[in-house]
Amino acid sequence: MPALACCVDAAPPPGYAFAGDISFPAPVAFTDVPLPTTDDNTSHWSPSLSAALYNVDGWGGPYFAVNAAGNISVRSHGSATLPHQEIDLLKIVKKASDPKSIGGLGLQLPLIVRFPDVLKNRLECLQSAFDYAIQSEGYGSHYQGVYPVKCNQDRFVVEDIVKFGSPFRFGLEAGSKPELLLAMSCLCKGNPDALLICNGFKDAEYISLALVANKLALNTVIVLEQEEEVDLIIELSKKLCIKPVIGLRAKLRTKHSGHFGGTSGEKGKFGLTTAQILRVVKKLDLAGMLDCLQLLHFHIGSQIPSTALLADGVGEAAQIYCELVRLGANMRVIDIGGGLGIDYDGSKSCDSDISVGYSLEEYASAVVHAIQCVCDRRSVKNPVICSESGRAIVSHQSILVFEAVGTSTTVGGVSSAFSAPYVAGDLSEDYRFLSEAAFGGDYESCLAYTEELKERCVEQFKQGAVCMEQLAAVDGLCELVRKAVGAGEPVRRYHVNLSVFTSIPDAWGIEQVFPIIPIHRLDEKPSVRGILSDLTCDSDGKIDKFINGESSLPLHEVEGGSYYLGMFLGGAYEEALGGFHNLFGGPSVVRVSQSDGPHSFAVTRAVPGPSCGDVLRVMQHQPELMFETLKHRAYEYVSHDNAAVLASGLARTFDRMPYLVPLSSFGDADAAAAPEDEGVPWSY
């Protein structure tokens, strides 16, 4: 078994030769100390063990799994996906990132992979869950949902939802004027009975636009968020001679205590109190427009953790609905808002912001039962049930794939870090104490002493009493002690080609946890643990919180090839919330559909991420003028021939994404992005 003495044979650093009369103290071998084995038992590892390690079946089922090759596979049709229809995610990444010269698309990572088939399946499952609950309960109306476009405003995502949801009368919800314009345009191709729910704060222009949507035969409902909005609706509807359909948002007493419960309860941001609702009813009645009030909306909060809380809130809202019927309103629809959660960590917990303790079917059943019980008791006709379940619809349909470009070194190469004279001389007593403590099994004292030793030597270094080589020797000694007593290797920092602020902003902003795992090499046992550090010049640009309460992630060594990681269940909010910190723009995007081809998929759309020029324009810079300035400078300070090559390289940089191009693939990526005669930029 190795002893501490194993590392003192290293050559001394320059200027620190061995003293001829030093006799290094005989160390005590750590024969009884368990050293971490270098045999990772990879021959006994399997993809199924990786699936269990990362709990893929828990958070990923039925859409994601680990295949026999050790790669993540996508099951676009959920539980109905046949074995030959499974899509190997690594093959998609290779197709997207390989140079065009070898049949790839030449896209640069990071990469968002969208699966419209998954989106379609999510819509069908949601509708099916409510249809089953309605049939089982003998409910006297139907369900038709709306998608809140704020969750992901991407054109193709919204258009897909309208198309896939048309058989179910699935509509859209807007919370601003541009979102309303988007929804109006898309619903022109949707089911004519689909609802267009207009939420959010409103001015005269917003309300006028919603009234115009009604005039265009779109099934539009203007939902009152503030009491004053009713006066504008009454005034503008009479002025434009357009009869509105009005809803109101009730501020319920029911509230859940999690992070996402801040928009609910009496102190919530939106909605009308009981007194305000009564005043609105009176105003509409006096204006002869009480028959226009047809919808009740409420929102308990996102990620509702349990059906018990859900049923409580829905029951309270159903009572308000019945009261509005009693007061003479022409009520038809109860909109239960969002809140249908997804299980980010697969724990199926009712006590977590990142999990939920119910299935789609249980959610729908709780809603239908709660409304029916109240309405039947009050002899009120069962209303149409609407929900705004954005997170549950779009979270699964996209995967963010990014690459680890390197790792931080711990105290690397311990044997080369020792300055033998320093250890044998000044640190001999420290060394002897550590050896004896380790031999005696007092590992806790061993580790505590190494920390004290490091602190003492750092202070000496600050005073100039210790040189860098000696400080490195102490680090090496302390690292060897950690390994010898079985403390294991410290968590590594994996540098990833990504901006957390741009692509996973909720991880930074609200410490949201997403499933992040390697998308390949899952037939190998992970040998280290790591956190993720992004490209930005910001200490907050990191991910050090993972599912199951972990502060690090099991990872593999970054070897010669690419090492790809995937962030899952991030299809809602992340793209809309992402910023441009350090001027890193969004990822490249591909849309992938299941097909009958040899690889079971077809890329139906591929879009490169924003270039350096694109992100500069966002900040009001003018890349064309910037290039001309730099080009002029090149011809002023560099010889004519070299200046031309330099200017060509500058032009290509403006046209490329801001992210790193690995050295191993730089030439290929450049060839894919530039004409063949341009060569490698900056070479002249």
C-alpha positions as CSV (number, residue, x, y, z in Angstrom):
1,M,0.0,0.0,0.0
2,P,1.5,3.4,-0.9
3,A,2.9,5.5,1.9
4,L,3.4,9.2,2.1
5,A,7.1,8.6,1.3
6,C,6.1,7.7,-2.2
7,C,6.3,11.3,-3.4
8,V,9.5,12.6,-2.0
9,D,11.7,11.4,-4.9
10,A,10.7,14.3,-7.2
11,A,13.3,16.6,-8.5
12,P,13.6,19.8,-6.5
13,P,12.4,23.0,-8.2
14,P,15.1,25.2,-9.8
15,G,17.1,27.0,-7.1
16,Y,16.2,24.5,-4.4
17,A,18.7,21.7,-4.5
18,F,18.7,18.8,-2.0
19,A,21.0,19.4,1.0
20,G,23.5,16.6,1.2
21,D,23.2,16.1,4.9
22,I,19.4,15.8,5.1
23,S,18.1,12.5,6.3
24,F,14.4,12.3,5.5
25,P,12.4,10.9,8.5
26,A,11.3,7.4,8.0
27,P,7.6,7.7,7.3
28,V,5.0,5.4,8.6
29,A,3.3,3.5,5.8
30,F,-0.5,3.9,5.7
31,T,-1.0,0.2,5.4
32,D,-4.4,0.2,7.0
33,V,-5.7,3.3,5.3
34,P,-8.2,2.6,2.4
35,L,-7.0,4.3,-0.7
36,P,-9.5,5.0,-3.5
37,T,-9.1,2.3,-6.0
38,T,-8.0,3.1,-9.5
39,D,-10.1,0.3,-10.9
40,D,-13.5,1.8,-11.7
41,N,-15.0,-1.6,-12.4
42,T,-16.2,-0.3,-15.7
43,S,-16.4,-3.8,-17.0
44,H,-19.2,-4.4,-14.5
45,W,-21.0,-1.1,-15.3
46,S,-24.0,-1.0,-17.6
47,P,-26.4,1.6,-19.1
48,S,-29.1,0.5,-16.7
49,L,-26.8,1.4,-13.7
50,S,-26.3,4.8,-15.2
51,A,-30.1,5.2,-15.7
52,A,-30.6,4.4,-12.0
53,L,-27.7,6.7,-10.9
54,Y,-29.2,9.7,-12.7
55,N,-32.8,8.6,-12.0
56,V,-33.6,8.9,-15.7
57,D,-36.8,6.8,-15.5
58,G,-38.0,9.0,-12.6
59,W,-37.8,12.4,-14.3
60,G,-37.5,11.3,-17.9
61,G,-40.2,8.7,-18.4
62,P,-41.8,8.1,-20.7
63,Y,-39.8,10.3,-23.1
64,F,-36.2,9.7,-22.2
65,A,-34.2,6.6,-21.5
66,V,-30.6,5.2,-21.7
67,N,-30.1,2.8,-24.6
68,A,-27.9,-0.2,-24.9
69,A,-25.1,1.9,-26.5
70,G,-24.9,4.0,-23.4
71,N,-26.5,7.1,-25.0
72,I,-29.7,9.0,-24.2
73,S,-32.6,7.9,-26.4
74,V,-35.7,9.9,-27.0
75,R,-39.1,8.3,-27.2
76,S,-41.1,10.9,-29.2
77,H,-44.5,9.3,-28.8
78,G,-44.1,8.6,-25.1
79,S,-45.2,5.2,-23.9
80,A,-46.6,4.5,-27.3
81,T,-43.1,4.7,-28.9
82,L,-42.0,1.4,-30.5
83,P,-38.4,0.2,-30.0
84,H,-37.4,1.0,-33.6
85,Q,-38.7,4.5,-33.2
86,E,-36.4,5.5,-30.4
87,I,-34.0,8.3,-31.4
88,D,-30.4,8.3,-30.3
89,L,-29.7,11.9,-29.1
90,L,-25.9,11.6,-29.7
91,K,-26.6,10.9,-33.4
92,I,-28.7,14.1,-33.6
93,V,-25.8,16.1,-32.0
94,K,-23.3,14.6,-34.5
95,K,-25.6,15.3,-37.4
96,A,-26.0,18.9,-36.3
97,S,-22.4,19.6,-35.4
98,D,-20.5,17.6,-38.0
99,P,-19.0,19.7,-40.9
100,K,-21.1,20.0,-44.0
101,S,-18.3,18.4,-45.9
102,I,-19.0,15.0,-44.3
103,G,-22.8,15.3,-44.3
104,G,-23.4,17.3,-41.1
105,L,-25.1,20.6,-40.7
106,G,-22.1,22.6,-39.5
107,L,-23.9,24.0,-36.5
108,Q,-22.0,25.2,-33.5
109,L,-22.9,24.2,-29.9
110,P,-24.6,24.9,-27.6
111,L,-27.7,23.3,-29.3
112,I,-31.4,23.2,-28.5
113,V,-33.0,20.0,-29.9
114,R,-36.8,20.4,-30.3
115,F,-39.1,17.4,-30.7
116,P,-42.5,18.4,-32.0
117,D,-43.7,14.8,-31.7
118,V,-43.1,15.1,-27.9
119,L,-45.1,18.3,-27.9
120,K,-48.0,16.6,-29.7
121,N,-47.9,13.7,-27.2
122,R,-48.0,16.1,-24.2
123,L,-51.1,17.8,-25.6
124,E,-52.8,14.5,-26.4
125,C,-52.0,13.2,-22.9
126,L,-53.4,16.3,-21.2
127,Q,-56.6,16.2,-23.2
128,S,-57.0,12.5,-22.7
129,A,-56.6,12.9,-18.9
130,F,-59.4,15.4,-18.7
131,D,-61.6,13.5,-21.2
132,Y,-61.3,10.4,-19.0
133,A,-62.0,12.3,-15.8
134,I,-65.0,13.9,-17.3
135,Q,-66.4,10.6,-18.6
136,S,-65.7,8.9,-15.3
137,E,-67.3,11.5,-13.2
138,G,-70.3,12.0,-15.6
139,Y,-69.4,15.7,-15.7
140,G,-71.8,17.8,-17.7
141,S,-69.5,19.8,-19.9
142,H,-66.0,19.5,-21.6
143,Y,-62.4,20.5,-21.2
144,Q,-60.6,22.8,-23.6
145,G,-57.2,24.2,-22.6
146,V,-55.1,27.2,-23.7
147,Y,-51.3,27.5,-24.0
148,P,-49.8,30.5,-22.2
149,V,-47.4,31.7,-24.9
150,K,-45.1,33.4,-22.3
151,C,-43.7,29.9,-21.5
152,N,-42.1,29.7,-24.9
153,Q,-43.0,32.2,-27.7
154,D,-41.0,30.5,-30.4
155,R,-43.0,30.7,-33.6
156,F,-42.8,27.0,-34.4
157,V,-43.6,25.9,-30.9
158,V,-46.8,28.1,-30.8
159,E,-47.8,27.1,-34.4
160,D,-47.4,23.4,-33.5
161,I,-49.6,23.8,-30.4
162,V,-52.3,25.4,-32.5
163,K,-52.0,22.7,-35.2
164,F,-51.8,19.7,-32.8
165,G,-54.5,21.1,-30.5
166,S,-57.0,22.0,-33.2
167,P,-59.0,18.7,-32.8
168,F,-59.3,19.5,-29.1
169,R,-60.3,23.2,-29.5
170,F,-57.0,24.1,-27.9
171,G,-56.4,27.8,-27.7
172,L,-53.8,30.4,-26.6
173,E,-53.3,32.8,-23.7
174,A,-51.6,36.2,-24.0
175,G,-50.3,38.5,-21.4
176,S,-49.0,41.5,-23.4
177,K,-49.7,43.3,-26.7
178,P,-47.1,41.5,-28.8
179,E,-48.2,38.1,-27.3
180,L,-51.8,39.0,-28.3
181,L,-50.8,39.9,-31.8
182,L,-48.9,36.5,-32.0
183,A,-51.9,34.6,-30.7
184,M,-54.3,36.3,-33.0
185,S,-52.3,35.5,-36.0
186,C,-51.7,31.9,-35.1
187,L,-55.3,31.2,-34.1
188,C,-56.5,32.3,-37.5
189,K,-55.4,28.8,-38.6
190,G,-56.7,27.1,-35.5
191,N,-60.1,25.7,-34.4
192,P,-62.7,28.5,-34.5
193,D,-63.9,27.5,-31.1
194,A,-60.5,27.7,-29.5
195,L,-60.3,30.3,-26.7
196,L,-58.0,33.3,-26.9
197,I,-57.6,34.4,-23.2
198,C,-56.3,37.9,-22.7
199,N,-54.6,38.2,-19.3
200,G,-52.1,40.8,-17.9
201,F,-52.3,44.5,-17.2
202,K,-54.2,46.3,-19.9
203,D,-54.4,49.8,-21.4
204,A,-56.8,51.2,-23.9
205,E,-54.7,49.9,-26.8
206,Y,-54.5,46.4,-25.4
207,I,-58.3,46.3,-24.8
208,S,-59.0,47.7,-28.3
209,L,-56.8,45.1,-29.9
210,A,-58.7,42.3,-27.9
211,L,-62.0,43.7,-29.1
212,V,-60.7,43.7,-32.7
213,A,-59.8,40.0,-32.2
214,N,-63.4,39.4,-31.2
215,K,-64.5,41.2,-34.4
216,L,-62.3,38.9,-36.4
217,A,-64.3,36.0,-35.2
218,L,-61.7,34.8,-32.7
219,N,-63.1,33.4,-29.5
220,T,-61.6,36.2,-27.3
221,V,-62.1,36.7,-23.6
222,I,-60.8,39.8,-21.9
223,V,-59.9,38.9,-18.3
224,L,-60.0,41.7,-15.7
225,E,-56.8,41.7,-13.7
226,Q,-57.5,45.2,-12.2
227,E,-60.8,46.7,-11.2
228,E,-60.2,49.8,-13.3
229,E,-60.0,47.8,-16.5
230,V,-63.8,47.3,-16.5
231,D,-64.3,51.0,-17.1
232,L,-62.1,50.9,-20.2
233,I,-63.8,47.8,-21.5
234,I,-67.3,49.4,-21.1
235,E,-66.2,52.6,-22.8
236,L,-64.2,51.1,-25.7
237,S,-66.7,48.4,-26.5
238,K,-69.4,51.0,-26.9
239,K,-67.2,53.3,-28.9
240,L,-66.2,50.5,-31.3
241,C,-69.6,48.9,-31.3
242,I,-68.1,45.5,-30.4
243,K,-69.7,43.4,-27.7
244,P,-67.0,41.8,-25.5
245,V,-66.7,38.6,-23.7
246,I,-65.4,39.3,-20.3
247,G,-63.7,37.3,-17.6
248,L,-62.3,38.2,-14.3
249,R,-59.5,36.9,-12.2
250,A,-60.3,36.2,-8.6
251,K,-57.8,36.5,-5.9
252,L,-58.3,33.3,-3.9
253,R,-57.5,32.8,-0.2
254,T,-56.0,29.4,-1.0
255,K,-52.2,29.6,-1.4
256,H,-49.4,27.1,-1.4
257,S,-46.3,27.9,0.6
258,G,-43.6,27.0,-2.0
259,H,-41.5,29.4,-4.1
260,F,-44.1,29.5,-6.8
261,G,-47.0,30.4,-4.5
262,G,-46.1,34.1,-4.4
263,T,-48.7,34.9,-7.1
264,S,-51.6,33.4,-5.1
265,G,-53.4,34.3,-1.9
266,E,-54.8,37.5,-0.7
267,K,-51.5,39.4,-1.2
268,G,-51.0,38.0,-4.7
269,K,-49.9,40.2,-7.6
270,F,-53.0,39.7,-9.7
271,G,-56.7,39.4,-9.4
272,L,-59.7,41.0,-7.7
273,T,-60.8,40.7,-4.1
274,T,-64.3,39.7,-3.2
275,A,-65.3,43.3,-2.7
276,Q,-63.8,44.3,-6.1
277,I,-65.7,41.4,-7.8
278,L,-69.0,42.7,-6.4
279,R,-68.2,46.2,-7.7
280,V,-67.3,45.0,-11.1
281,V,-70.6,43.0,-11.3
282,K,-72.5,46.1,-10.3
283,K,-70.8,48.3,-12.9
284,L,-71.5,45.7,-15.7
285,D,-75.1,45.5,-14.6
286,L,-75.6,49.2,-14.7
287,A,-74.0,49.3,-18.1
288,G,-76.3,46.6,-19.3
289,M,-73.4,44.3,-20.0
290,L,-73.6,41.7,-17.2
291,D,-74.4,39.1,-19.8
292,C,-70.8,39.7,-21.2
293,L,-69.3,38.3,-18.0
294,Q,-68.8,34.6,-18.9
295,L,-65.5,33.4,-17.4
296,L,-63.9,33.1,-14.0
297,H,-60.1,32.8,-13.9
298,F,-57.8,32.1,-10.9
299,H,-54.2,30.9,-10.4
300,I,-53.0,29.2,-7.2
301,G,-49.4,29.2,-8.3
302,S,-47.0,27.3,-10.5
303,Q,-45.9,23.8,-9.6
304,I,-48.8,23.0,-7.3
305,P,-47.3,20.1,-5.3
306,S,-50.4,18.1,-4.3
307,T,-53.9,17.3,-5.5
308,A,-55.2,18.2,-2.0
309,L,-54.1,21.8,-2.3
310,L,-55.3,21.8,-5.9
311,A,-58.8,20.6,-4.9
312,D,-59.0,23.1,-2.1
313,G,-58.3,26.0,-4.4
314,V,-60.5,24.8,-7.2
315,G,-63.3,24.2,-4.7
316,E,-63.0,27.8,-3.5
317,A,-63.1,29.1,-7.1
318,A,-66.1,27.0,-7.9
319,Q,-68.0,28.7,-5.1
320,I,-67.2,32.1,-6.6
321,Y,-68.3,30.9,-10.0
322,C,-71.6,29.8,-8.5
323,E,-72.0,33.1,-6.7
324,L,-71.5,35.0,-10.0
325,V,-74.2,32.8,-11.6
326,R,-76.5,33.7,-8.7
327,L,-75.7,37.4,-9.2
328,G,-76.9,37.2,-12.8
329,A,-73.7,36.8,-14.8
330,N,-73.9,34.6,-18.0
331,M,-71.1,32.3,-16.7
332,R,-69.9,29.5,-19.0
333,V,-66.1,28.9,-18.3
334,I,-64.0,28.3,-15.3
335,D,-60.3,28.8,-16.1
336,I,-58.1,27.1,-13.4
337,G,-55.0,28.8,-14.6
338,G,-51.6,27.2,-14.5
339,G,-50.0,25.1,-11.8
340,L,-49.9,21.7,-13.4
341,G,-46.4,20.8,-12.3
342,I,-43.7,18.5,-13.6
343,D,-41.4,16.2,-11.7
344,Y,-37.9,17.7,-12.3
345,D,-36.1,15.2,-10.0
346,G,-38.3,12.1,-10.3
347,S,-39.0,12.0,-6.6
348,K,-42.8,12.3,-6.9
349,S,-42.7,14.5,-3.7
350,C,-45.5,16.7,-2.4
351,D,-43.0,18.8,-0.3
352,S,-40.7,20.1,-3.0
353,D,-40.6,23.1,-5.5
354,I,-39.2,20.8,-8.1
355,S,-41.5,17.8,-7.9
356,V,-45.2,17.0,-7.7
357,G,-46.9,14.1,-6.1
358,Y,-49.5,13.3,-8.8
359,S,-49.9,12.2,-12.4
360,L,-51.7,14.0,-15.2
361,E,-54.7,11.7,-14.6
362,E,-54.8,12.4,-10.9
363,Y,-54.6,16.2,-11.6
364,A,-57.5,16.1,-14.0
365,S,-59.6,14.0,-11.8
366,A,-59.1,16.3,-8.8
367,V,-60.1,19.3,-10.8
368,V,-63.2,17.8,-12.4
369,H,-64.4,16.3,-9.1
370,A,-63.9,19.6,-7.1
371,I,-65.9,21.7,-9.6
372,Q,-68.6,19.1,-10.1
373,C,-69.2,18.7,-6.3
374,V,-69.7,22.4,-5.8
375,C,-71.8,23.1,-8.9
376,D,-74.0,20.1,-8.4
377,R,-74.6,21.1,-4.8
378,R,-75.5,24.6,-5.9
379,S,-77.6,23.3,-8.8
380,V,-75.4,25.2,-11.3
381,K,-74.7,23.9,-14.7
382,N,-71.2,22.4,-15.0
383,P,-69.0,24.9,-16.8
384,V,-66.5,24.4,-19.5
385,I,-63.1,23.7,-17.8
386,C,-60.1,25.6,-19.2
387,S,-56.5,25.4,-17.9
388,E,-53.3,27.3,-18.8
389,S,-50.8,24.5,-18.4
390,G,-47.7,25.9,-20.1
391,R,-44.9,24.3,-18.2
392,A,-46.4,20.8,-18.4
393,I,-47.0,21.1,-22.2
394,V,-43.6,22.4,-23.4
395,S,-41.0,21.5,-20.8
396,H,-40.2,18.0,-22.3
397,Q,-40.1,19.0,-25.9
398,S,-36.6,20.5,-26.0
399,I,-33.2,19.4,-24.8
400,L,-30.2,21.8,-24.4
401,V,-27.0,20.1,-25.4
402,F,-23.6,21.6,-24.5
403,E,-20.0,20.5,-24.3
404,A,-17.5,20.3,-21.5
405,V,-14.3,21.9,-22.9
406,G,-12.1,21.1,-19.9
407,T,-11.8,20.6,-16.2
408,S,-10.0,22.5,-13.5
409,T,-7.1,20.7,-12.0
410,T,-7.2,19.8,-8.4
411,V,-3.7,19.6,-6.8
412,G,-2.5,17.9,-9.9
413,G,0.6,15.6,-10.2
414,V,1.2,15.3,-6.4
415,S,4.6,13.7,-6.9
416,S,5.8,16.7,-8.9
417,A,4.6,19.2,-6.4
418,F,6.9,18.1,-3.5
419,S,9.9,20.1,-2.5
420,A,11.7,17.4,-0.6
421,P,14.0,19.6,1.4
422,Y,11.1,21.7,2.6
423,V,9.0,18.7,3.6
424,A,12.0,16.9,5.1
425,G,13.2,19.9,7.0
426,D,10.7,22.6,7.9
427,L,7.7,20.3,7.7
428,S,9.2,17.2,9.2
429,E,7.2,17.5,12.5
430,D,4.0,18.1,10.6
431,Y,4.8,15.1,8.4
432,R,5.4,12.9,11.4
433,F,2.2,14.0,13.1
434,L,0.2,13.3,10.0
435,S,1.8,9.9,9.5
436,E,1.1,8.8,13.1
437,A,-2.5,10.1,13.1
438,A,-3.3,8.3,9.9
439,F,-1.7,5.1,11.1
440,G,-3.7,5.4,14.3
441,G,-6.9,5.7,12.3
442,D,-7.6,9.3,13.4
443,Y,-8.6,10.5,10.0
444,E,-10.6,13.4,11.2
445,S,-7.6,14.9,13.0
446,C,-5.5,14.2,9.9
447,L,-7.8,16.2,7.6
448,A,-8.3,19.0,10.1
449,Y,-4.5,19.3,10.6
450,T,-3.9,19.5,6.8
451,E,-6.3,22.5,6.6
452,E,-4.5,24.2,9.5
453,L,-1.2,23.5,7.8
454,K,-2.3,25.0,4.5
455,E,-3.6,28.1,6.2
456,R,-0.3,28.5,8.1
457,C,1.8,28.2,5.0
458,V,-0.5,30.6,3.0
459,E,0.1,33.2,5.7
460,Q,3.9,32.6,5.5
461,F,3.7,32.9,1.7
462,K,1.9,36.3,2.1
463,Q,4.8,37.4,4.3
464,G,7.4,36.2,1.8
465,A,8.7,33.5,4.0
466,V,7.6,30.7,1.7
467,C,8.1,30.5,-2.1
468,M,5.6,29.2,-4.7
469,E,7.4,25.9,-5.0
470,Q,7.2,25.3,-1.2
471,L,3.5,26.3,-1.2
472,A,2.9,23.8,-3.9
473,A,4.7,21.2,-1.9
474,V,2.3,21.8,1.0
475,D,-0.7,21.5,-1.4
476,G,0.7,18.3,-2.7
477,L,1.3,16.9,0.8
478,C,-2.2,17.8,1.9
479,E,-3.7,16.3,-1.2
480,L,-1.8,13.1,-0.7
481,V,-3.1,12.9,2.9
482,R,-6.7,13.3,1.7
483,K,-6.3,10.5,-0.7
484,A,-4.5,8.3,1.8
485,V,-7.2,8.6,4.4
486,G,-9.9,7.9,1.8
487,A,-11.3,11.4,1.7
488,G,-11.5,11.1,-2.1
489,E,-10.8,13.6,-4.7
490,P,-12.3,17.1,-4.3
491,V,-15.1,18.1,-6.6
492,R,-13.8,19.2,-10.0
493,R,-15.0,22.2,-11.9
494,Y,-16.1,21.3,-15.5
495,H,-15.8,24.2,-17.9
496,V,-18.8,24.1,-20.3
497,N,-19.3,25.9,-23.6
498,L,-22.4,27.7,-22.4
499,S,-23.7,30.8,-20.7
500,V,-25.9,30.0,-17.7
501,F,-27.4,33.5,-17.9
502,T,-28.5,33.0,-21.5
503,S,-29.5,29.3,-21.7
504,I,-30.5,28.3,-18.1
505,P,-31.3,31.7,-16.4
506,D,-33.6,30.2,-13.8
507,A,-30.6,28.2,-12.4
508,W,-29.1,31.5,-11.6
509,G,-32.1,33.7,-10.9
510,I,-34.3,31.4,-8.7
511,E,-31.9,28.4,-8.2
512,Q,-34.2,26.2,-10.2
513,V,-32.9,22.7,-10.6
514,F,-33.0,20.8,-13.9
515,P,-31.9,17.3,-14.7
516,I,-28.4,17.6,-16.2
517,I,-26.6,14.4,-17.2
518,P,-24.1,13.2,-19.9
519,I,-25.9,12.2,-23.0
520,H,-23.3,9.5,-23.9
521,R,-20.7,7.2,-22.3
522,L,-23.4,6.0,-19.9
523,D,-22.1,2.4,-20.4
524,E,-19.0,3.7,-18.4
525,K,-19.0,4.3,-14.7
526,P,-18.5,8.0,-13.8
527,S,-15.2,8.3,-12.0
528,V,-15.3,11.9,-10.6
529,R,-17.8,14.4,-9.3
530,G,-18.0,17.9,-10.7
531,I,-19.8,21.2,-10.8
532,L,-20.4,23.2,-14.1
533,S,-18.8,26.5,-14.7
534,D,-19.8,28.5,-17.8
535,L,-17.9,30.9,-20.1
536,T,-19.0,34.2,-18.6
537,C,-16.8,36.4,-16.5
538,D,-19.1,36.1,-13.6
539,S,-18.7,34.0,-10.4
540,D,-22.5,33.3,-10.5
541,G,-22.0,31.6,-13.9
542,K,-22.1,28.1,-12.5
543,I,-24.4,25.2,-11.7
544,D,-23.7,23.6,-8.4
545,K,-27.2,22.4,-7.4
546,F,-28.5,19.2,-9.0
547,I,-31.5,17.0,-8.6
548,N,-31.9,14.9,-5.4
549,G,-30.3,17.7,-3.4
550,E,-26.8,17.0,-4.8
551,S,-24.2,19.7,-4.8
552,S,-22.1,17.9,-7.5
553,L,-22.7,15.6,-10.5
554,P,-21.2,12.2,-11.3
555,L,-19.2,12.7,-14.4
556,H,-16.6,11.0,-16.6
557,E,-13.1,12.1,-17.3
558,V,-12.9,14.5,-20.3
559,E,-10.7,12.6,-22.6
560,G,-9.6,13.1,-26.2
561,G,-13.1,13.3,-27.8
562,S,-16.1,15.5,-27.1
563,Y,-18.0,15.2,-23.8
564,Y,-21.6,16.2,-24.2
565,L,-24.0,17.1,-21.4
566,G,-27.8,17.6,-21.7
567,M,-30.2,19.8,-19.7
568,F,-33.7,18.3,-19.8
569,L,-37.2,19.6,-19.0
570,G,-36.1,23.2,-19.8
571,G,-38.5,23.9,-22.7
572,A,-40.5,26.4,-20.6
573,Y,-39.3,29.9,-19.8
574,E,-35.6,29.5,-20.2
575,E,-35.4,30.7,-23.8
576,A,-37.7,33.7,-23.1
577,L,-35.9,34.7,-19.9
578,G,-32.3,34.3,-21.3
579,G,-30.2,37.5,-21.5
580,F,-26.9,38.5,-23.2
581,H,-24.5,38.6,-20.4
582,N,-20.9,38.9,-21.8
583,L,-22.7,39.1,-25.2
584,F,-23.3,35.4,-25.4
585,G,-26.4,34.8,-27.5
586,G,-28.7,31.9,-27.7
587,P,-27.9,28.4,-28.9
588,S,-28.3,26.9,-32.3
589,V,-31.7,25.1,-32.8
590,V,-32.7,22.0,-34.7
591,R,-36.2,20.5,-35.0
592,V,-36.3,16.7,-35.1
593,S,-39.1,14.5,-36.0
594,Q,-39.4,10.7,-35.8
595,S,-39.0,9.1,-39.2
596,D,-38.7,5.6,-40.7
597,G,-35.1,6.2,-41.9
598,P,-32.1,4.3,-40.7
599,H,-31.5,6.5,-37.7
600,S,-35.3,7.0,-36.9
601,F,-35.2,10.8,-37.2
602,A,-35.2,13.6,-39.6
603,V,-34.0,17.2,-39.0
604,T,-36.8,19.3,-40.4
605,R,-35.3,22.7,-39.5
606,A,-31.8,23.9,-38.5
607,V,-31.0,27.5,-37.4
608,P,-27.5,28.7,-36.3
609,G,-27.4,30.6,-33.0
610,P,-26.9,34.4,-33.0
611,S,-23.6,35.5,-34.4
612,C,-21.2,38.0,-32.7
613,G,-22.7,40.6,-35.1
614,D,-26.2,39.7,-34.1
615,V,-25.6,40.1,-30.3
616,L,-23.7,43.4,-30.9
617,R,-26.8,44.8,-32.8
618,V,-29.0,44.0,-29.7
619,M,-26.9,46.5,-27.8
620,Q,-27.2,49.1,-30.5
621,H,-23.8,48.6,-32.0
622,Q,-23.3,48.5,-35.8
623,P,-21.1,45.6,-36.8
624,E,-20.7,46.8,-40.3
625,L,-19.2,50.1,-39.2
626,M,-17.2,48.3,-36.6
627,F,-15.7,46.0,-39.2
628,E,-14.9,48.9,-41.5
629,T,-13.1,50.7,-38.6
630,L,-11.0,47.6,-37.8
631,K,-10.3,46.9,-41.5
632,H,-9.0,50.4,-41.9
633,R,-6.8,50.0,-38.9
634,A,-5.5,46.7,-40.2
635,Y,-4.4,48.4,-43.5
636,E,-2.8,51.2,-41.5
637,Y,-0.7,49.0,-39.2
638,V,-0.1,45.7,-41.1
639,S,1.4,45.1,-44.5
640,H,-1.1,45.0,-47.4
641,D,-1.1,41.3,-48.0
642,N,-1.4,40.4,-44.3
643,A,-4.0,43.1,-43.7
644,A,-6.3,41.5,-46.3
645,V,-6.0,38.1,-44.5
646,L,-6.5,39.8,-41.2
647,A,-9.6,41.7,-42.4
648,S,-11.0,38.4,-43.8
649,G,-10.6,36.8,-40.4
650,L,-12.3,39.7,-38.7
651,A,-15.3,39.5,-41.0
652,R,-15.7,35.8,-40.3
653,T,-15.6,36.4,-36.5
654,F,-18.5,38.9,-36.8
655,D,-20.4,36.1,-38.6
656,R,-19.7,33.4,-36.0
657,M,-21.4,32.5,-32.7
658,P,-19.6,33.9,-29.6
659,Y,-19.0,30.4,-28.1
660,L,-15.8,28.5,-28.2
661,V,-14.7,26.2,-31.0
662,P,-12.7,23.2,-29.6
663,L,-9.2,23.1,-31.0
664,S,-9.7,19.5,-32.1
665,S,-12.5,20.5,-34.4
666,F,-11.5,24.1,-35.2
667,G,-10.3,23.4,-38.7
668,D,-13.4,21.4,-39.6
669,A,-15.8,23.9,-38.1
670,D,-14.1,26.7,-40.0
671,A,-14.2,24.8,-43.2
672,A,-17.9,24.2,-42.7
673,A,-18.6,27.8,-42.0
674,A,-16.4,29.5,-44.6
675,P,-15.5,29.2,-48.3
676,E,-12.8,26.7,-49.0
677,D,-10.3,29.3,-50.2
678,E,-10.4,31.4,-47.0
679,G,-8.3,29.1,-44.8
680,V,-8.0,29.4,-41.0
681,P,-8.7,32.9,-39.7
682,W,-5.8,34.9,-38.3
683,S,-3.2,32.8,-40.1
684,Y,-1.0,34.8,-42.3
